[in-house]
Amino acid sequence: MRIINHPILEFPKQEMVQFTYNGSPVQGVAGESIAAALHAAGIKMLRHSSRHHRPRGLFCAIGNCSSCLMTVDGVPNVRVCVEPLRAGMSVEVQQGKGTII
């Protein structure tokens, strides 16, 4: 799901890093958004809506909506569309509104 070869653009060599999604290992490019890494890995459902529990995916991709809120390294309500990926991150689907107890 990631563009590697393009007829006009050239992409510099990218550092691949490993992180976990719901406990399973996934790879992505260091510095890209977590949502982009998940999408490239074929993961398109990021959460469920809090009221009707409907699946939500990437929507605005600029951090304005709440469709991409996930729990990252134990912190809830992280907008993964604008959060850069780092090696070793733990990303989990957020249950409910993600409030800290």
N, CA, C and O atoms as a DFTB+ gen file, in Angstrom:
404 C
 N C O
     1  1       0.820      -1.200       0.000
     2  2       0.000       0.000       0.000
     3  2       0.865       1.265       0.000
     4  3       0.324       2.371       0.021
     5  1       2.155       1.131      -0.022
     6  2       3.038       2.300      -0.028
     7  2       3.601       2.475      -1.422
     8  3       4.007       1.499      -2.053
     9  1       3.631       3.708      -1.912
    10  2       4.214       3.990      -3.223
    11  2       5.729       3.915      -3.099
    12  3       6.332       4.634      -2.302
    13  1       6.331       3.051      -3.882
    14  2       7.786       2.904      -3.870
    15  2       8.375       3.430      -5.173
    16  3       9.356       4.174      -5.166
    17  1       7.771       3.038      -6.286
    18  2       8.221       3.503      -7.598
    19  2       7.199       4.467      -8.172
    20  3       6.001       4.185      -8.187
    21  1       7.680       5.598      -8.641
    22  2       6.809       6.618      -9.211
    23  2       7.461       7.127     -10.490
    24  3       8.681       7.290     -10.521
    25  1       6.691       7.384     -11.549
    26  2       7.298       7.801     -12.813
    27  2       7.951       9.190     -12.777
    28  3       8.801       9.486     -13.617
    29  1       7.570      10.039     -11.827
    30  2       8.105      11.399     -11.786
    31  2       8.896      11.666     -10.512
    32  3       9.966      12.274     -10.562
    33  1       8.385      11.222      -9.387
    34  2       8.993      11.509      -8.086
    35  2      10.023      10.456      -7.703
    36  3       9.915       9.290      -8.083
    37  1      11.020      10.889      -6.944
    38  2      11.996       9.959      -6.377
    39  2      11.869      10.009      -4.860
    40  3      11.702      11.081      -4.278
    41  1      11.947       8.866      -4.236
    42  2      11.845       8.782      -2.795
    43  2      13.204       8.403      -2.225
    44  3      13.811       7.429      -2.671
    45  1      13.692       9.165      -1.240
    46  2      14.976       8.809      -0.635
    47  2      14.862       7.508       0.151
    48  3      13.767       7.086       0.523
    49  1      16.005       6.883       0.397
    50  2      16.015       5.652       1.198
    51  2      15.389       5.944       2.550
    52  3      15.738       6.929       3.200
    53  1      14.471       5.097       2.974
    54  2      13.723       5.336       4.195
    55  2      14.053       4.275       5.233
    56  3      14.184       3.093       4.912
    57  1      14.185       4.710       6.480
    58  2      14.487       3.794       7.580
    59  2      13.212       3.110       8.042
    60  3      12.273       3.768       8.491
    61  1      13.184       1.805       7.934
    62  2      12.045       1.034       8.407
    63  2      12.236       0.743       9.892
    64  3      13.319       0.356      10.330
    65  1      11.159       0.939      10.660
    66  2      11.191       0.667      12.097
    67  2      10.042      -0.267      12.440
    68  3       9.053      -0.357      11.712
    69  1      10.189      -0.951      13.549
    70  2       9.138      -1.864      13.999
    71  2       8.403      -1.253      15.184
    72  3       9.009      -0.627      16.054
    73  1       7.078      -1.449      15.203
    74  2       6.227      -1.034      16.310
    75  2       5.153      -2.095      16.471
    76  3       5.062      -3.012      15.655
    77  1       4.341      -1.981      17.509
    78  2       3.283      -2.975      17.680
    79  2       1.916      -2.324      17.519
    80  3       1.693      -1.185      17.931
    81  1       1.015      -3.075      16.914
    82  2      -0.385      -2.675      16.762
    83  2      -1.219      -3.756      17.431
    84  3      -1.258      -4.895      16.965
    85  1      -1.882      -3.401      18.517
    86  2      -2.667      -4.370      19.302
    87  2      -1.842      -5.606      19.643
    88  3      -2.355      -6.725      19.643
    89  1      -0.557      -5.393      19.935
    90  2       0.317      -6.480      20.344
    91  2       1.020      -7.217      19.225
    92  3       1.905      -8.030      19.491
    93  1       0.647      -6.954      17.963
    94  2       1.279      -7.630      16.829
    95  2       2.336      -6.726      16.205
    96  3       2.124      -5.518      16.096
    97  1       3.481      -7.296      15.790
    98  2       4.526      -6.471      15.180
    99  2       4.124      -5.964      13.794
   100  3       3.540      -6.691      12.990
   101  1       4.454      -4.698      13.540
   102  2       4.181      -4.050      12.248
   103  2       5.400      -3.203      11.917
   104  3       6.101      -2.743      12.817
   105  1       5.655      -2.996      10.630
   106  2       6.757      -2.134      10.215
   107  2       6.221      -0.893       9.531
   108  3       5.166      -0.919       8.897
   109  1       6.963       0.194       9.669
   110  2       6.623       1.447       9.008
   111  2       7.881       2.271       8.814
   112  3       8.963       1.879       9.250
   113  1       7.740       3.399       8.167
   114  2       8.867       4.293       7.911
   115  2       8.982       5.278       9.064
   116  3       8.003       5.929       9.428
   117  1      10.166       5.387       9.633
   118  2      10.401       6.310      10.743
   119  2      10.037       7.730      10.313
   120  3      10.447       8.187       9.246
   121  1       9.265       8.421      11.151
   122  2       8.890       9.799      10.876
   123  2       7.584       9.991      10.131
   124  3       7.008      11.078      10.173
   125  1       7.098       8.948       9.441
   126  2       5.794       9.091       8.794
   127  2       4.728       9.024       9.884
   128  3       5.010       8.602      11.005
   129  1       3.513       9.434       9.561
   130  2       2.465       9.373      10.581
   131  2       2.143       7.912      10.901
   132  3       2.295       7.027      10.059
   133  1       1.704       7.684      12.117
   134  2       1.319       6.331      12.519
   135  2       0.195       5.832      11.614
   136  3       0.181       4.665      11.223
   137  1      -0.743       6.714      11.283
   138  2      -1.864       6.327      10.415
   139  2      -1.369       5.888       9.044
   140  3      -1.901       4.931       8.479
   141  1      -0.366       6.564       8.497
   142  2       0.188       6.185       7.193
   143  2       0.845       4.812       7.270
   144  3       0.705       4.001       6.354
   145  1       1.560       4.551       8.358
   146  2       2.203       3.247       8.531
   147  2       1.167       2.138       8.648
   148  3       1.331       1.066       8.065
   149  1       0.098       2.393       9.401
   150  2      -0.968       1.402       9.538
   151  2      -1.654       1.160       8.197
   152  3      -1.929       0.016       7.833
   153  1      -1.929       2.230       7.469
   154  2      -2.574       2.101       6.157
   155  2      -1.696       1.286       5.199
   156  3      -2.189       0.417       4.480
   157  1      -0.393       1.576       5.198
   158  2       0.529       0.842       4.328
   159  2       0.581      -0.638       4.695
   160  3       0.850      -1.484       3.841
   161  1       0.324      -0.949       5.968
   162  2       0.312      -2.342       6.424
   163  2      -1.048      -3.008       6.196
   164  3      -1.245      -4.166       6.564
   165  1      -1.982      -2.273       5.589
   166  2      -3.298      -2.836       5.285
   167  2      -4.325      -2.653       6.391
   168  3      -5.423      -3.203       6.317
   169  1      -3.975      -1.882       7.414
   170  2      -4.889      -1.644       8.535
   171  2      -5.589      -0.315       8.296
   172  3      -4.972       0.746       8.387
   173  1      -6.876      -0.376       7.993
   174  2      -7.603       0.848       7.646
   175  2      -8.622       1.265       8.698
   176  3      -9.044       2.422       8.710
   177  1      -9.024       0.365       9.572
   178  2      -9.959       0.704      10.642
   179  2      -9.129       1.122      11.853
   180  3      -8.363       0.321      12.389
   181  1      -9.281       2.378      12.285
   182  2      -8.472       2.897      13.371
   183  2      -9.189       2.859      14.719
   184  3      -8.547       2.743      15.763
   185  1     -10.498       2.954      14.698
   186  2     -11.263       2.943      15.952
   187  2     -12.727       2.741      15.641
   188  3     -13.107       2.613      14.478
   189  1     -13.555       2.711      16.675
   190  2     -15.009       2.686      16.530
   191  2     -15.563       3.956      17.161
   192  3     -15.026       4.448      18.153
   193  1     -16.629       4.480      16.589
   194  2     -17.230       5.686      17.159
   195  2     -17.735       5.390      18.568
   196  3     -18.179       4.280      18.859
   197  1     -17.660       6.400      19.439
   198  2     -18.014       6.164      20.840
   199  2     -19.512       5.968      21.045
   200  3     -19.913       5.254      21.964
   201  1     -20.328       6.571      20.232
   202  2     -21.779       6.464      20.439
   203  2     -22.377       5.219      19.780
   204  3     -23.064       4.439      20.440
   205  1     -22.120       5.029      18.482
   206  2     -22.763       3.933      17.738
   207  2     -21.823       2.762      17.446
   208  3     -22.238       1.767      16.852
   209  1     -20.566       2.877      17.860
   210  2     -19.584       1.806      17.690
   211  2     -19.373       1.427      16.226
   212  3     -19.160       0.259      15.901
   213  1     -19.434       2.425      15.353
   214  2     -19.199       2.197      13.923
   215  2     -17.706       2.341      13.633
   216  3     -17.031       3.154      14.263
   217  1     -17.185       1.556      12.683
   218  2     -15.756       1.651      12.377
   219  2     -15.390       3.012      11.784
   220  3     -16.146       3.592      11.003
   221  1     -14.232       3.500      12.168
   222  2     -13.724       4.778      11.677
   223  2     -12.337       4.557      11.102
   224  3     -11.538       3.795      11.646
   225  1     -12.063       5.231      10.001
   226  2     -10.748       5.191       9.373
   227  2     -10.205       6.600       9.264
   228  3     -10.725       7.529       9.882
   229  1      -9.171       6.750       8.486
   230  2      -8.560       8.054       8.285
   231  2      -9.550       8.973       7.571
   232  3     -10.119       8.590       6.550
   233  1      -9.760      10.176       8.095
   234  2     -10.728      11.101       7.515
   235  2     -10.065      12.403       7.091
   236  3      -9.919      12.647       5.894
   237  1      -9.663      13.237       8.027
   238  2      -9.133      14.551       7.642
   239  2      -7.621      14.526       7.392
   240  3      -7.129      15.265       6.540
   241  1      -6.895      13.702       8.109
   242  2      -5.433      13.552       7.991
   243  2      -4.656      14.822       8.348
   244  3      -3.497      14.964       7.957
   245  1      -5.281      15.746       9.084
   246  2      -4.578      16.956       9.526
   247  2      -4.795      17.236      11.006
   248  3      -4.444      18.316      11.481
   249  1      -5.362      16.294      11.742
   250  2      -5.513      16.421      13.187
   251  2      -6.710      17.213      13.656
   252  3      -6.759      17.600      14.824
   253  1      -7.682      17.473      12.790
   254  2      -8.850      18.264      13.192
   255  2     -10.041      17.435      13.656
   256  3     -10.847      17.917      14.452
   257  1     -10.168      16.215      13.181
   258  2     -11.333      15.412      13.569
   259  2     -10.929      14.419      14.651
   260  3      -9.806      14.475      15.153
   261  1     -11.809      13.533      15.007
   262  2     -11.493      12.536      16.042
   263  2     -11.547      11.117      15.501
   264  3     -11.617      10.165      16.279
   265  1     -11.517      10.958      14.194
   266  2     -11.634       9.622      13.606
   267  2     -10.410       8.749      13.835
   268  3     -10.499       7.524      13.743
   269  1      -9.271       9.359      14.130
   270  2      -8.046       8.574      14.246
   271  2      -7.515       8.488      15.667
   272  3      -6.347       8.148      15.858
   273  1      -8.329       8.783      16.666
   274  2      -7.850       8.719      18.046
   275  2      -7.527       7.278      18.425
   276  3      -8.354       6.378      18.272
   277  1      -6.305       7.077      18.924
   278  2      -5.861       5.758      19.350
   279  2      -5.045       5.913      20.630
   280  3      -4.689       7.025      21.020
   281  1      -4.757       4.800      21.271
   282  2      -3.898       4.806      22.445
   283  2      -2.479       4.479      21.986
   284  3      -2.237       3.429      21.391
   285  1      -1.544       5.390      22.268
   286  2      -0.156       5.226      21.845
   287  2       0.734       5.254      23.085
   288  3       0.729       6.226      23.841
   289  1       1.486       4.194      23.283
   290  2       2.358       4.059      24.454
   291  2       1.607       4.327      25.753
   292  3       2.136       4.960      26.668
   293  1       0.369       3.840      25.826
   294  2      -0.449       3.978      27.025
   295  2      -1.172       5.297      27.166
   296  3      -1.916       5.483      28.128
   297  1      -0.977       6.227      26.229
   298  2      -1.629       7.537      26.286
   299  2      -2.835       7.524      25.345
   300  3      -2.672       7.325      24.141
   301  1      -4.053       7.736      25.883
   302  2      -5.242       7.727      25.024
   303  2      -5.406       9.035      24.255
   304  3      -4.752      10.034      24.554
   305  1      -6.277       9.008      23.274
   306  2      -6.681      10.187      22.497
   307  2      -5.551      10.809      21.686
   308  3      -5.511      12.028      21.517
   309  1      -4.634       9.987      21.182
   310  2      -3.567      10.482      20.317
   311  2      -4.089      10.494      18.881
   312  3      -4.618       9.492      18.399
   313  1      -3.940      11.619      18.207
   314  2      -4.334      11.730      16.801
   315  2      -3.213      11.144      15.942
   316  3      -2.216      11.810      15.662
   317  1      -3.392       9.887      15.527
   318  2      -2.315       9.178      14.835
   319  2      -2.083       9.666      13.413
   320  3      -1.102       9.274      12.781
   321  1      -2.968      10.514      12.898
   322  2      -2.755      11.046      11.551
   323  2      -1.640      12.082      11.529
   324  3      -1.093      12.376      10.466
   325  1      -1.294      12.640      12.687
   326  2      -0.240      13.654      12.744
   327  2       0.890      13.268      13.707
   328  3       1.846      14.026      13.867
   329  1       0.791      12.113      14.338
   330  2       1.826      11.668      15.289
   331  2       2.906      10.893      14.535
   332  3       2.611       9.876      13.907
   333  1       4.163      11.367      14.591
   334  2       5.243      10.672      13.874
   335  2       5.551       9.299      14.474
   336  3       5.495       9.107      15.689
   337  1       5.869       8.372      13.610
   338  2       6.196       7.013      14.019
   339  2       7.642       6.938      14.501
   340  3       8.553       7.489      13.882
   341  1       7.826       6.243      15.619
   342  2       9.157       5.975      16.164
   343  2       9.271       4.476      16.443
   344  3       8.269       3.794      16.658
   345  1      10.469       3.990      16.437
   346  2      10.705       2.572      16.707
   347  2      10.204       2.207      18.099
   348  3      10.381       2.966      19.052
   349  1       9.580       1.042      18.207
   350  2       9.167       0.503      19.498
   351  2       7.852       1.020      20.040
   352  3       7.465       0.644      21.146
   353  1       7.154       1.864      19.306
   354  2       5.869       2.386      19.791
   355  2       4.857       1.265      19.949
   356  3       4.892       0.268      19.228
   357  1       3.955       1.445      20.906
   358  2       2.851       0.519      21.111
   359  2       1.565       1.263      20.758
   360  3       1.186       2.218      21.436
   361  1       0.899       0.821      19.696
   362  2      -0.317       1.464      19.201
   363  2      -1.478       0.499      19.393
   364  3      -1.396      -0.667      19.005
   365  1      -2.560       0.989      19.994
   366  2      -3.717       0.135      20.259
   367  2      -5.009       0.832      19.869
   368  3      -5.135       2.050      19.992
   369  1      -5.961       0.047      19.400
   370  2      -7.293       0.580      19.127
   371  2      -7.864       1.052      20.456
   372  3      -7.802       0.345      21.461
   373  1      -8.409       2.232      20.446
   374  2      -8.934       2.834      21.667
   375  2     -10.364       2.383      21.911
   376  3     -11.193       2.397      21.002
   377  1     -10.640       1.988      23.124
   378  2     -11.988       1.585      23.497
   379  2     -12.696       2.776      24.153
   380  3     -12.139       3.395      25.059
   381  1     -13.879       3.095      23.722
   382  2     -14.640       4.202      24.301
   383  2     -13.990       5.542      24.046
   384  3     -13.389       5.759      22.994
   385  1     -14.109       6.444      25.010
   386  2     -13.588       7.788      24.853
   387  2     -12.120       7.889      25.251
   388  3     -11.513       8.947      25.086
   389  1     -11.548       6.824      25.765
   390  2     -10.128       6.808      26.061
   391  2      -9.698       7.666      27.224
   392  3      -8.586       8.194      27.219
   393  1     -10.547       7.823      28.221
   394  2     -10.173       8.639      29.374
   395  2      -9.213       7.884      30.272
   396  3      -9.282       6.660      30.385
   397  1      -8.326       8.614      30.903
   398  2      -7.375       8.015      31.829
   399  2      -8.036       7.914      33.199
   400  3      -8.652       8.869      33.672
   401  1      -7.904       6.755      33.828
   402  2      -8.501       6.554      35.154
   403  2      -7.536       7.026      36.221
   404  3      -7.843       6.946      37.410
